[in-house]
Amino acid sequence: MRHITKELAKRFEGRVDKVAAIEARGFLFGATIAHAIGAGVIPVRKPGKLPFTTIGHDYALEYGTNRVELHTDAVARGDRVLVVDDLLATGGTARAALGLLDRLGATVIGCAFVIELLGLEGRARLEGQDVHALVSFAETE
């Protein structure tokens, strides 16, 4: 955990006001990264989990749809935000989080992941973002 936090934090240190941590494993990494760089933490949650007024974004999965939500007061216009999750696969959840942050006027500085599955091409769905993953795995035969 120390290694992951250090490696992801150093890339974004001094550039971020808040870390948007995607449920659920993203909470673990997002909170430690936010602590390391002195930023606030924003939970990006599944529907119905946040106790205040929220906005949501529905997105497609290979097998159906899903939704993530964010408090309407989670960011101020212009806040610099880093999106964090454990895994970049198809990019759908991260793309949904980016959509919510954009609607609230945040400036997304980048996206950080522990693992990227290259064969699912999630990075392509995050085009225009500074995307960083500590390790990448390609499909092998």
N, C-alpha and C positions, 0 to 999 in steps of 0.2 A: 504494500500500500504506500509506503514511503517513497519507493522508487517511482511508481506511477504518478503520484502527486507531484513529486519534484520535476519529473520530465515534462508533464503536461503544463504545470504552472509556469515553468521558466519560459516557455514559448509565448505566453500571454501576459506575463507580469507587467504591471504598470499601464496596461491598455484596457482594463476591464473594470466596470463598476459593479456588475452583477453576473452571477453564473446561473444559467437556466439548466437545472438538473432534471433529466427525464426519468420518470418512474420506471422501474424501481431501482435497479442497480445503478443508474445514473445518479441517484441521490447520494450513494456512498462516495463516488468519485467527485461529484460536483461539490459536495460539502467540504471535502478535504482540500480541493483545489481553491475554492473560495477563501477558506481560512488561510491558506498559504499565501495568497496574493492580496488579502485584505479586502475582499469583495463580499457583497451580499449574495444570498442564495434565493433563487426563485424555483419553487417546485412546479414542474410540468406534470400534471396528473391525469389519470384515467377519469372518466366522467363520474360526477357525483361525489368526489372525494374532498374537494376544497370547500371550506365553510363560508365563503363570502361570495360576492357577485363575480361571475366568471364569464369568459368568452371561450368558445370551443372551435375546434377544427376537425372535421371528419376527413379520413384518408383511406385509400384502398390498400388492402393486403392481398397477398396471393390467394387467400381463402375467404375473403369477405371484406369487411370494413372495420375501422376502429375510430376512436376519437380521443383527443387530448384537450385538456382545459388549463386555463391560466387565470389567476385573479386579474380583474380589470385594473387594479392599482399596483400591479407587480413591478411595473417599470414606468419611469417618466419619459416623456418624449426626449430622445437624444441619449438616453442611458446606453452605455457601451456594454454589450452582453456577449458572453461566451456560452455556447450551447454544449453540454457535456452528456455523454451516455457511454455505456460500457462497450457497445457493439454497433458498428455501422454495417448493416446488411443491405437491404433494398433502399434505405434512406427515407422511407415513408414517414416514420415517426419524427425524425429530425426535420424533415421538410415541413411537417405540420407545425412543429414548434417554431420554426422560422416564420411561418405564416402568421401565427399568433403574435409573435414579437413585432413583426412588421405592422400589423394592424394597430398595435399600441404605440407605435412610433419609436421603438428602440432601434439602435444601430448595432447590428450583429457584427462582432469583431472576428468571429470564427467558430469552428466546431471542432471539439476534441473528443476522441474515442480511444479506448484502450485497444480494441481489436477491429480490424476491417476485413470483411470477407470480399475479396476482389471480384470473384465470379458473379456476384449479385449486382455489381455496378451501382451501389448506393451513392458513391461520390458524384456520379453524373447528375443525380437529382438535387445535389447541393451546389450546382454550378454557380460560380461567382463568389463562393465562400472560401475562406482560408480553412481548409480541412486538414486535420492532423490526426494520425493514428499511430500508436506506439508500435504495434505489430500488424502485419498484413498476411493473410493466408490466401493462396490461390488453390483452386480445385486441382487435384492431381488424380491420375488414373490409378 
